[in-house]
Amino acid sequence: METEDQELDIRKIMKDIEFLGSSHMTWKERKELENKRIVSLGGKATKKQRIPLSVARVPMKRQKEREQKMQQ
């Protein structure tokens, strides 16, 4: 019984370490870890939703304009 408790504690500690280390991960690695955690809790993993370039151009253009205004 005691060894099972220790194993569970070690697993919990390892998961916490992995979560804390996520700040040094790339965006893709963090998203993968997040999806893995969601699945482990019984949810569904989210997929990337891509916006077509024709739709995304306007917000991208506005973002560039805002950045230029901030620089000035």
C-alpha positions in Angstrom: 0.0 0.0 0.0 2.8 2.4 0.9 4.7 1.7 -2.3 1.6 2.4 -4.4 1.2 5.7 -2.6 4.9 6.5 -3.3 4.5 5.6 -7.0 1.5 7.8 -7.3 3.3 10.7 -5.6 6.3 10.2 -8.0 4.0 10.3 -11.0 2.3 13.4 -9.7 5.6 15.1 -9.1 6.8 14.1 -12.7 3.6 15.6 -14.2 4.1 18.8 -12.2 7.8 19.0 -13.4 6.7 18.5 -17.0 4.0 21.3 -16.6 6.5 23.7 -15.0 9.1 23.0 -17.7 6.6 24.0 -20.4 7.6 27.6 -20.1 10.8 26.6 -21.9 9.0 24.7 -24.7 8.1 25.9 -28.1 4.5 26.8 -28.9 3.9 23.5 -30.6 5.3 21.5 -27.7 3.1 23.4 -25.2 0.0 22.8 -27.4 0.8 19.1 -27.6 1.3 18.9 -23.8 -2.0 20.8 -23.3 -3.8 18.4 -25.6 -2.3 15.4 -23.8 -3.5 16.7 -20.4 -7.0 17.4 -21.8 -7.3 13.9 -23.1 -6.0 12.4 -19.8 -8.9 14.3 -18.0 -11.4 12.8 -20.4 -11.8 15.6 -23.0 -11.1 15.8 -26.6 -7.8 17.2 -28.1 -8.2 20.4 -30.0 -7.1 20.6 -33.6 -5.4 23.5 -35.2 -8.0 25.6 -37.0 -6.4 27.3 -39.9 -7.9 30.5 -41.3 -7.6 30.9 -45.1 -5.1 33.5 -46.1 -7.8 35.5 -47.9 -9.7 35.9 -44.6 -6.6 36.5 -42.4 -5.1 39.2 -44.6 -7.2 42.1 -43.2 -6.5 41.4 -39.5 -2.8 40.9 -40.3 -2.7 44.2 -42.2 -4.4 46.0 -39.3 -1.9 44.4 -36.8 1.0 45.7 -38.9 -0.5 49.2 -38.9 -1.0 49.1 -35.1 2.6 48.0 -34.6 3.9 50.8 -36.8 1.8 53.4 -34.9 3.2 52.0 -31.6 6.8 52.4 -33.0 6.2 56.0 -33.9 
